Amino acid sequence: MNKVILLDKRPVGKPQISDFKINIEDVPVADDGEILLQTRYVSIDPYLRGRMNDAESYVPPFELKKPLQSGIIAEVIDSNNTRFKIGDFVLGNLDWKEYQVSDGKGLRSIPNEPAYLTAYLGILGMTGLTAYLGLTQIGFPKPGETLVVSGAAGAVGSIAGQVGKFLGCRVVGLTGSDEKVQLLKSKFHFDEAINYKTTVDLNRAIKAACPDGVDIYFDNVGGKISDAVLNNINKYARIPLCGAISLYNESGPVLGPYIQPILVKKSALIRGFIVSDFADQFPAATKQLTAWLMEGNLSYHETIYEGFDHIPQAFLGLFDGSNEGKMIVKI
């Protein structure tokens, strides 16, 4: 039989397990031109929360009572398509199903290298591209500048900080536990890291960690954390706005400090982006990330849940801060 995870209800505030439903279907059969896929790894990403709302965004919302989707690595277990053979591994935006058929459109074949297979959901996939292109195309890092990254121990943040370090920046990470502070310093080589949950005066802590001010702020979280960083930006600071996970579960408008006076006073640039804005640069960026990874200049960390039934729990874990690096479910 074939398990399928549906969006049963649209979340109000923080998502709950009851918003999801597991259905049982028959395993489909591949027709002419199709392949039968078995899910192996599922990417769990914060942006999926926005697709659960019935609201206009840069991607259509998920439909109620229909399967959710995300980046998935799957194995071809039957093929009637000359482009793919049994045993191939593919990457694509696929349904949360144990088995599904595809005509192959939108799928990318990836090498079955166990040591790097899941990297194609993270550092060598959309996650790595988001970090690299957001930082380089909006942040324009220069040697000697100070880069602050929020959500720094997450999938995108941990890569953005490493890229900034490799490009000559002093890098400071904001994260939510002492364990993650140590991870940022020891594995990802951040110069400094701050546990925002235990810091009484975040504004002062950022000032102390960034004695020369903040030149680039890679923002993954928004909210009060970002307010504190913006109080410390330098003239001509650049702010790639990648996400705002601290606000994703708010059910109504959230009021905070008005940032326009700061941006004007500092002649600062803030630009929201999605990675597809830079699609024409994917090949070159992937080549660079792959080279850095193979040379040992970049590291990545994964939090892996096991079992198809645990996909919803893994998703909820994003909002509890339980992930270090990329959140993945192994089937």
N, C-alpha and C positions, 0 to 999 in steps of 0.2 A: 504494500500500500504506500501511498504518497502523502506525506504531511505537508500542509500549506498553512502559512500564518497570514491571517487577514487583519485589516484594520476594522475592528468591530464597532468602536465608538471614537469620536473625535475627542482627544483629551481636553480637559478644562484645567488649566494650570499644569502642574507636573504630571506627566503620563503615569498611568497605573497599569498593572498587569491585566486588569479587567478590560482595558481598551483594546486588547488583542484577543484573537480567537484562533485556535488550531483546528483546522478541518482535515478530514481524511478523504483522499480521492484515489482513483485508480492511477497506476503508473501509465503515462501516455506512451504512444507508439510513434516512432519517427516515420513520416511519410516520405515520398520522393522529394529530394532536395533538402531534407531536414536532418538534424542530429538530435540524439537523446542525451541530455546532460544530467550528471549527478553532481549535486552541490558538494563542494569540499570545504571552502572557507567563505565566510560572509563578513563583509566590511560593515562596521557599526559606526555611524558618523553623526555628529550633532545636527547637521543641516536637515536630517530626516525629520526632526521635530517640526520644522516649518511646513513641511509637506503634509503634516497631519492636520493642519488647519485648513478650513475651506476659505482660503484667502488668496488673492493674486500675489504671485511671487515670480522669481526668475525660472521656476520649474512648476508644472501643474501640480495641484494637490493630489494626494492619494485619494482614491475612491473608497467610500465605505463598502464593507463586505467584499472587498477585493484584496488580492495579495499586495503586501508592501514590496518595495524593491530597494536594492542597493548594489554596490559593487560586489561581485561574486567571482570566485575562482571555481570552475567546474571541470569535471572530467568527461570527455566524450566516451560514452559506453555503447553507443550504436550510431552508425552513420550511413545515411543515404545521400551524402553531400561530398562531392569530390574534393572540396577544400579541406576537409577534416577526416581524420582516421580515428579508429577506436584507440583509446589511450592518450590522445592529445589532451592538453590542458588549455583552457581558454579563460579569458577575463572579459567581463561585460557587466552592464547594468541589468540584472536579472531579478526575477520574482523570488520571494522567500518561499521556495519549494524545495523539497528533497530531490525531485526529478522534474524536468521540464524539457519540452522540445523547442528547437530554434531553427530558423532558416540560415543562421550564421551571420546575418547582418548585424553590425555593431560589435561583433566579437573579435577579440585579438588573441591570437595564439601566443602562448608564453612557454618558455622552456621549463621542463619538469626537473628543476634543480632544487631538491629538498631544502638546502641551506638558504635559498633565496626566494622560494616560491611565494611566501606570504608578503615578501617585500613589494610585490607588484600591487598589493592593496594599500601599501603605505609609502615608504620612501621612494620607490620606483614607480609609483602610481599617482593618482590625483593628490594624495596627501603631500608627497614630496614636491610635486609641481606647484601646488598652492603655496607652500612655504617659499620655495626658491623664486618663483616668478613674482609673487606678491612683494617679497623683500627687494628683489633686484630691480623690478620695473616701476615700483612706487616708492620704496624706501631709498633707493640709490645709495647704498652704503659706501662709505669712504674709510680708508684706514685711519684709525685713531678716534673715530666717532663712537658715541655710546648708543647702543641698541637696548631697548627694554622690550621684553616679550611677556605678554600675559597668557595664562593657560600654558605656561612654558613646559610643563611636563607632559602635555598632551601630544597627540600625533603630529599636528602641524607645528605647534610651538617649539617642540624639541628639535625639529629639523631647522626651523627658521633661525633659532639661536645658534646652531652649529654652523649654518651657512654664513651668518653674520660674523662669527668668530673666525672662520676660514678666510673671510674677506677683510679681516684686520680690525674689526670692531671690538670694543669692550662690551660684553654682553651681560645683562642682568635679567634674571627670570623671576616672575611672580607665580607662585604656586600655592597649593592648599594644605601641605603637610610637611613636617620636618623630614620625613623619609624622602619626599620628592625633592626637597631642597638638596639633600645629599646626593640624590640621583643626578640632578642637574650639574652639580659641581664635579662629581667623580666620573660619570659616564659621558656626559655631554659637554664637559669642559667650560661651562658658564663661569664667568669671573665672580659673579655674586648671585645669590638667590634669596628671596624673601618669602616667608610663610605669611601670606596676607591674613590668614585666619587667626593667628596668634599675635599679630603686630597691632599694638594699640594705636599708633599714629603712622599710618601708611605713607602719608605725604612726607613726613620727616624721614622715614626709613628709606624712601626712594631718593630723597635729597642726599642722604648719607652714602648710599650705594652708588650714586651718580654725581660725584663732586663737580664734574664739568657739565652737568645738565644732561638732558635727554635729546639726542639728535634724531633718533628714529624710534617710533613706538609701533611694534607689530601687535595689533589689538585683536585678541580672540574672544574677549569676555564682555567688554562694555561695562556699564554700570559704575558703581562707586570706585572700583579698582581703577578704571580708566580715568575717572575724575582726578584721582590722586596723581596719576602719571602726567596728565595734561598740565597740572600745576607746576611741573618741573621741566617742561620742554624748552628748548633753546630757540633762538631766532632761526627761521627757515627750517624748522623741524618737519619731518615727513611721517605721516601716519597711515600705513596700510591697514585698512579696516577689513579684517578677514571674517570676524564673527562677533556675536554678542550673546554667548551662551548663558550669561547671568540673567538675561532678560527673556529668554525664549519661552519660559513657562508663565510669564505674566499674562493675565487675562484682560488687562486694560492698559491704558496709557500710563507710562511711568515718567514722573517728573524728576529732574535732577538739575544740577548746576547748568547754566547756559554756557556753552563752550565757545560761542561766536566771539566774545571779547578776547578770549585767550588766543584764538586762531588769528584774529586781526592783529593783536598786539605783537604776536610772534611771527607774523607773516608765514604761518604754517600751512602745510598742505595736508588735507585728510581726504582719502579716496577709498570708498567702498569698492570691493571687487569680488568677482567669482572667477574661478580659474579658467573657465572657457573664454574669458575676455582675451586671453593670451594664447589661444589655441594654435596660432601659426608658429608659436615658439616652442611647442611641446617637444618636437624631435631634438632640437638643440639642447633644451633643458634636461630631457631624459638622458641624453648622452653625457652631459656634465655630471648629473647626479650619479649615474652608473659608474663613471670614472672615479669620482670621489669615494664612493662606497667600496669599490674594488681595491682602491689604493689604501684603504683604512682610514681615510680622513673624515668619514661620517659614520655614526653609529645609529642604531634604531632599537627601540624597545617595544615589546608587544604585551598586551594583556589579553590572554586567550581563554575564553569560555569554551567548554566542550559540550556538544549535543545540540541538535536542532531545536529542541524544546526550550533551550536557554537563550535563544536570540532575544526575546523581549527583556529578560533580566539583564542581559548585557547592555541593551539600549538604555534601560533605566540607570545603569551604573554610570553612564556618562554624566548624569546630573547629580550624582552623589560624589563625584570625583574619585571613583574607585579604579579608574584606569591610569596606568602609567604608559605613555606612548600610545600606540595604535590599539584600538579595541577591535578584536576579531573573534568570531565564533568558528571553531573547528567542528565539522560535521563528521 
